[in-house]
Every structure is written in C-alpha cells, then in structure tokens.
Amino acid sequence: MQPGQTMVQLEHDYSGLDYTLNAKIINPSPMDGSGIYVGSYLQSVSKKLALGIETLYQRAALDQTEMSSSYLAKLTGADGKWIATAQFQPIGILQATYWHRLSEKVEAAADLQVIAAPMRRDAIGTIGTKYDLRMSTFRAQLDSTGKVSALLEQRFAPSFAFTVAGEIDHFKVRVIFFTPFYRMAKYLNLSECCEGRCRCDDREHKLDARGDGNGTATGTSTFLGSFTICRLIL
C-alpha cells in the first residue's frame, strides 16, 4: 500500500463438520460496487485430503471488471507433522507448498510457483526453515532467483522484542540489512545518489541536510565492496 492510501478489509470464516467457508472483501464501495471480493470453499473428502475452490472478483470501475478462479488441494500427514498444498489457476499458474515439522523447535518448508501463461513463462522455487529457541526465533530462506534472507527475533519480554533481518540478492549484487535503527543496501551503480537522493528498501531518503543523522553515506568493505548506507533514525 502506498503512503497516503487507506485500505478496508472485511473477512469472515465459517467452519462446518467437514468443510470451511471464507469470504473476504477489500476496499468495497457502496456507491459503484467497486472493490475486491474473494470467496473460498474447502471440503474434506477424507481424513487426509481436502479439495476446494477459490473465486476472486475485482471491480475497479463500472466498465473494468475481472474474475478468476483457482482450484485447491490440501494433503495432511497422519501425525499432522507435514502438510502439502497445491493451487492451480486456469490461466496457467501452479503453486505447490510443503511444510514439515522436523522437531518440536525446528520446521522446514518449500514453495514452488510455475507460470505458463501465453505472455510469460517463469518458475520460482523457495526453501526455508524456522528455529524456535527459548527466547528467540530464527527464520531463513533461499529462492531460485539468488535471494538469501534471514530474520532473527529476540524476545526480552512478552510485549517487547528486537528484530534484525537481512537479504542478499546474488544476481543483482545487492545486500540489505534491516534493524530498528538503519537500513543498508549495496548497489552496482551509485549514480542514484549523485543528485542528493538515494533509493534504499524501495523508499527515497534525502541526504542528511539537517544534521540529524538521517541520510546516506558511501564506503567500501571486504565483504560488501562498494556500498551505500541509507540511514533513517526511527
């Protein structure tokens, strides 16, 4: 969502003995009926297998409407330690996921998305893991586009936690670190900052003109090479 925009979302779930219904409405307008409307139905056909359908209807204006449906399948292990899902859209998109609880504190998952539409052919695979420690949680994932990301959340109290996250894009040669205090990104071309502006985490920050510590700086290191720091004190 872009700055200055608002969003309204209404959602309702209903669970029967062997089925579930879900209805979701995003940004509805009673004046012209515009908005996004999503409905899904999942039916258990056995203790392990469930099949369903999801339909999305989008109306941006009176003469701009779009509707699409997808078919769902969910397979659950006998002990509940693993779940496999598949979602297929007739336009040529297939997404499959697999989740497995390896132990009480360790989980692993994989995701595969294949696009075989007339105007686009692509496939992205992702694997990830999650470790639950006594007072912290660590998550990491790697995808086929060369992106490696990790997140560490340290809990000091039930209502207070400190989070550090990072992402390395090997194909674009970019490194981004996120903390509550700074964001750092590496670029192949630093000319983006030549006119006093620099992009970092898809946001623009001006150079530090007020002396408050917010702005950009450049440097080099053995690990990062040439890099740009976009600093924003929260």
Phi, psi and omega in degrees: 000133183280154177301140180089353179262153177240155180220138176239130181226128177242134183217142180219133177244142174225127181246123175264195180294321181221025179207163176223144176239142178221135177230135183222135178233130181238126179049056178285147177236116179289347182285311182237003178076012180286161181140185179242127183236126183232132176227139181221151180221127181234122184243129176280125177258346174201182180293338183251335188245135175226141180235150181198182180218147178228133181236134179241129176237124183235131179229107180274328178207181182299326183251014180233096179232153180210137178222137179215153179232154176221153183249137188241149173216139181224127180238125183245138178293159183298325181267001180074011183272351176215150180220131176240135180228157176216139178226127182236131175249132183301342180287353176112032180237128178233130177231128180233140180228154177216129179235138183218129174270107183283325178205186181297332185244357185235130177231150177224151182209158177219148181221136177227126178238124181241127178244120179232046179281161181302326183262356183205136175228121185202161177209136180227127176245142182222137172235147182208165179215159181220130178242125175257113176262185187295316182232018182207164178225134179239130177234142178214148178210155180223133178239171186284354176272001179095009181267129175241125181226152180212153179218134177236124178243118180254122181261120177264336179203163180305330183250010181220128180216153178241129186238135174232131181224153179211156180217134176240123177254102185291325183288321179269356180053060181224138178236130179231131174241140179237129169219172176295353187243333179205161174231133182234136180223148178249137184232148173289324183238115182270009181292346178298337183260005185295330183258025176085011178226148183213144178263133179211123181056038178062022176231153180256133176231133177286160174297159185290096179260346183256354179075023181261006178095348179274137179152211184226161174206155179238157179188187179223154175208163180295323183281315186266338191072217176286133182217164177237134178252125173254109184258133178219106179282119183277000000 
